Amino acid sequence: MAGASVLIVDDDASVRRMLDRTLSAAGFAVETAADGGGALVAAERSLPEVIVLDVALPGLDGLAVCRRLRAKGVSTPIIMLTARDAVREKVAGLESGADDYLVKPFATEELVARLRALTRRGHQPGVDLAVGGLALDGGARRAVLDGTRIELTERESALLELLMLHPRQVVSRDDAIDALWDGAGTANLVDRYVARLREKLPRPEIIRTVRGVGFMLDV
């Protein structure tokens, strides 16, 4: 989506310059940061619409930056950049709260396509769902339960949407992995996101654990 604001975080000056030129030419409004501390300041000051975050930053690495942003309630979509094409590296990024990842080296055309997809998702009206006293606006990544407004990350919203589409039915961990992570997640990753959802809900007990199978929304 042309005009969307992007924060690029990478300690390699040549990479920052290249991405700045490429994304600016593609119509994005680009800001850059060279380390984790700068990323936290820029993300909270400028409120970019999407963040491209390298994992291997000196000092405060990308995973720590992502975790801190999510802990502060920043739900901006984050694409992690990693130099290692390993499942554990991808899972670590997703567990920290990232929405997507790219393995270096990558084609800039792919990055542009993913950025546009994420920013489109953030501006489109989402699937409006209501179950009992729970309502979800997936596009705005916002839920309301019993009048309490809840801000969600991209994947938290997607997980809640999945549960709301099947109220009072068991959603297995495998179903969630397929729907939210295209099969690249783990059962532990699903459990972590369920825990995050429960922490945000004023009535966490509405997400019930069905031992050995998965989870059920009971509202």
N, C-alpha and C positions, 0 to 999 in steps of 0.2 A: 504494500500500500504506500503510494508516494506520499512523502511528507512526514512519515512516522519518525519519531525520535529514537535513536539507538545509542546506547553507551557501549563502547568497545573497551575491554579491559585486557591488556596483554603487556608483559614487561619487555617484549621485543619491539624496539622503536620502528624497525623496518616493517614489521607486521602491522603495527598501528597505522603507519602512513599508508600502506597498501590498502588496508580495509577502509580507512578514512576516504581515500580517493575513490575506491570502487563503490562504496555504499553512497557516498555523496553524489556520484554520477548516476546512481540508480534512483536518486530522488529522496534518500533518507537524510534527516538532520542528524549529524554525527557529533558525538562528544567522546573523548578518549580519556583513559586513566592507565597509569603504568604499574600500579600495585594495588593490593587489597585495601589498604587504608583509603587511597584515593577513590577506589570504586565505591566504598561505603558512603563517603562524603558526596560524590557525584550522584549516586543513585537516590539519595534522600533529598538532595538540593534540587536536582533537575527533573526528577520523576520521569525518566525515559519510558517509552512504551515497550521497549524490549532491551535486554542486556545480553551481550556476547561476552562470555567470561572464560578466560583461560584457566585451566586447572593449576598448571605449574607456575604459580606466581611466587616471588620471593617473600619470605616472612609469612604473612597471612595468605594462605593459598586460596584458590578459587572455591574449593569445597567449603572452607570456613566462611568465606564471604557470603556464599549462597545461604548457608545455615543462619548466619547473623541477620541477613536481610529478611528471611522468612520468619525468624523469631521476632523481628520488629514489626511484622505484619505487612511487609512489602510483598505484594503479589504479582509484581511485574514478571512477565514471561522471561525465562533465562535459558539461553543456549550455552552449554558448556563446550569448550574446546579441549580436546585431550590428544596427546601424542601417542597414546597406546591404545591399540584396537583390541582391548581385552574386556570380557564380559564384566569382570569385577570392577573395572574402571568405570564402565557405563553405569552399573548398578550404584556405585558410590555417588556418582553425580546425581542420579535420580533420587537416591535416598536423601541427599542434602537439600532437595527441593527444586532441582532443575526441571525444566519442561522438555528439553531436547538436548542432543549432543551431536557434535561433529568430530571426526577423527582427523588430525593433521597428518599429512597435507590434504587439503580439501579443495574442491573447485569452488571459486567464488560465486559462480552461478547457483550452486546448490545452497550456499549460505543465503544469498539474496532470496531464493525461493522459500526457504524456511522462515526467514524473517517476515516476508510478506504473508505467509500462511498464519504465523503467530499474531501479527498485528491485525489481520483481517478477523481472526477469531475473537480478538479483544474488542472489536468495534461492532460485530454483528450482534443482533439480538439473539440471545441463546434460546435453548429449549425451555420454555416456561412450564414448570411443573409445580403441582401442589398436591401434597398428600397429608391429610389431617391438618395439623397446625404448622406444617413445614412447606415453604415455598422456595423455589430456586429460579434465579435468572442466570443461566449458564453463560451468556455472553458477557455479562457484567461481573461474573464470578462472585455472585452475592446470594446469600440465602437469608431467609427470615424464619425464625422458629418462635412461635408464641409471641410475636411482636418484637423479638430481639434480632437485630441485623447482624449478620456474620459475613465477614470478608474472607474469601477463599483464594487459594492459588489455583492455577489452571488444572492441575491433577486432582486436587481436593474437590474442586467443582465437578470434574468428570466422574470421580468415584461416587460422590453423592448423587449425581444424576443417574448413574448406573443402578444404585440402590433404590432410588425413587421410581425408576422405570419398572422395578419388580418388587413393589411393597409387599411385606409379609411373605416374601419368597426368599429362599436361600440363594445368595450369589456366591459361587465358589471362588476361591483364590485364583484358580486357573482361568475362570471367566474374566476376573478383573485384570489379570496379567495380559490376556489376549486383547481386551478392550482398551486398556489404558497404556500398555507398554509394548504392543505388537509382539507379545510373546517373549520379550527380552528381560522381564522382571523376575522376581523371586517371591515366594510366599512371605518371606520376612519383610520384603518391601511393601507388600499389600498391608501387612499388619501394622507397619509404621504409619502408613497413610490413614488407616482406620483410626489409630491412636490419635493422630493429629486432628482428624475430624471430631472425634469425641471431645478433645480438649477445647474445641471452639464452640461446641453445642451447649446451650444452657441445660439441655437434658441429654447427656451422653448415653444414657441407657436405651435410647431409641434405636441405637445400632447394637444389635445383639450378636454375640458370638455363638455360632453353631459348631460345637467342638468337632474338630477333625474334618470339617467341610468348608465353612466360610462364614458369611455374615448375612444378617437379615435386618431390614429396616422395619421397625414395629412402631408405627404411629397411628 
